[in-house]
Amino acid sequence: MIVIPCPWCGPRDESEFTYGGDASRPMPSLKNGNDQAAWHGFVHQRENPKGPHVEYWYHGGGCERWLRVERDTITHQVRWASDAAAKTEPEQ
């Protein structure tokens, strides 16, 4: 079981969340119109990192906000979670 520390709701089980993808890569610009190749690469061409990794998670079963979460892909231990809009890591 993964427990994600939501900044607004407190620690919650992963069943309240939906995985949203890799947060360590920048999203393609929406200003370029319909750049299908860039979006295809962003959505489908992913690395499979081993160890700590920053991800997007959506808290649909709670505050309905997007979070940035650092999760170890080996142990599934969550180190921190923050507001995805802030795009900054919390101070440890």
N, C-alpha and C positions, 0 to 999 in steps of 0.2 A: 504494500500500500504506500502511495506517495501522499505526503501531507504538504500542502502548499500554504505558506503564510501570507494570506491576502492582506494587504495593507489596510483595507477598510473593514473586512469581516473577521479577521483573525485566522488562525490555522484551520484549514478545511481539507477534507478528503478529495483526492483527484477526481472522483466521480462527479463533482460539481463543476468541473472544468472541461474545456475542449482545447486540445493541442492546436496551436496556430502557426507553427513553423519556426524556422531558424531566425532568431533575432540578432545574429551576429553579422548578417549581410544586409546591405541597404536594399530597400525595395526600389524597383524601377520607377522612374518618374511618371506621373499621370499626365503631365503636360505634353508629353511626346505623342499624344493621341493613342492609337491602337497598335503599340509596338508588341506584337504577339511573340516575337522571338525572345525579347527581353523577359516578358512575363512567363513564357514557357520555361526558360532557364531558371528563373527565380523559384517557380512553384515545383518543377519536376526534377531539376538537376541539382541534387543535394549531396553534401558530404555525409558521411556516417561517423561523426566524431566519437572518440573514446575518451571519457573523462569529463571534466567540467565543461558545460556548454550553455549558452544563453538562448532561451526559447521564448516564444510568445504563447501565452495561455489566456483563454477567455473564460471569465467566471460567470457562466450562464446560469448556474444554480445559486447565485448569490447576488452580488452587487452589479452584475452585468458590465464589468469593466475588463479591459485588456491589461494584462500584466506582462512584464519581462521577468523571467524566472531563470536563475542559474541552477541547473540540475546536473548531477554527475550521472552520465549515461551508463556507467557500470553499476553503481550502487543505488541509483535513483534518489540519493539524498539531495534535498533542496537546500542550497546555501542561503539564498535570499530571493525576494520578490519585490518588485517596485512597479509603479505606475508606468505603463508602456508609453504614454504621451510624454513623460519626463525624459525618457531616453538616457537616464543616468543611473549608475549603480549606487545603491545605498551605502552609506559609510558603515564599515564593519566595526 
